[in-house]
């Protein structure tokens, strides 16, 4: 915006009046006292005026083409400024300085967003996994033991069953850097889980429902894979990594943004969790196949889980595990034509449970 | 329109005082500008994006002030004072208040 003191001729041949003129980007307004002595303002669009510099009188003349008004301003600045504005307006939008700025900012924004997405989707997970794989077995054991103690599960342990399960797993003879310790906990939950560092917890209710040794072998090899492939540790680092990243970027924003972004992040981590579950299923299946144990153990196990899950099951993208039917599907697909051989030793140990 | 922060203008005595006028402009730096500025906050340096928002808010407030002055027949504004405040949750918006005395010189 610029402002000028000007002599205003309201119409051709009318008496001139003193006025103040404010020139904006798209219009100019003239303030003056009319013949009755009242304050009045006129508004002209920049595109409706003709500005020129009268060299002999050293004034800028601004003519209103839609009426008869004329403004005279001392010096050439007013005419020059209005001509510049008109030239800017005549340009196509992408050539205007404001348009150029939009394009440049848009490109910069897209570039930065792209970089952030790349960081979030590729580099942060990669770095987290790299860090997770650097964690020593001993640290993982401490972590797992701390979690186990915090859950207060030791008091509910079924010592006899734990002993049998540990025997069963050593009879399976799975090589690992981890000291696998299996605990049976008395509870009516149909579930089992693995903690980092080698602890596997099986609930007695699930154990009750298992009625053949391949099923138990499937369960233990699935949980063992979680331990052996450092799934918990990887998840922890990944969650931490993306939380820190998101916190840095969006931490300063209001509640709505952070709720939205955290939920999107949660969905993404669930997807990662499903990927790990599938990996545990597939590697667990591999352990069974190598020992010629019936892979039907997996499908039977999944049937128990399905029976225990609420009937109106959630859509897969909201779950931490893949859909049970899908799991049965890919296990069946991968175990086609598997050689099965009865393992008397495992069977004998399993029978001790019943 | 003569806009000045001083209380008088050399060689041009005030003929008429037309009263105190004020204008305000409240601008939110949008979410993208906030992201840029957030990065600046992390990496350090001058935040041009916030500086531009500040400049824009100041321009808006002065423009509105001159329009108000013009409407009441003034040709000058004396003793102009600019106040900057942040408002909104977490100071996410910027408010500029321009105050001055409209006069006829």
Interface residues (C-beta under 8 A of the other chain):
Chain A: X1 X3 X5 X18 X20 X22 X24 X29 X31 X33 X39 X41 X105 X109 X112 X248 X249 X252 X253 X254 X257
Chain B: X1 X2 X3 X31 X32 X34 X35 X36 X38 X39 X42 X59 X62 X63 X66 X67 X70 X71 X72 X73 X74 X75 X89 X90 X92
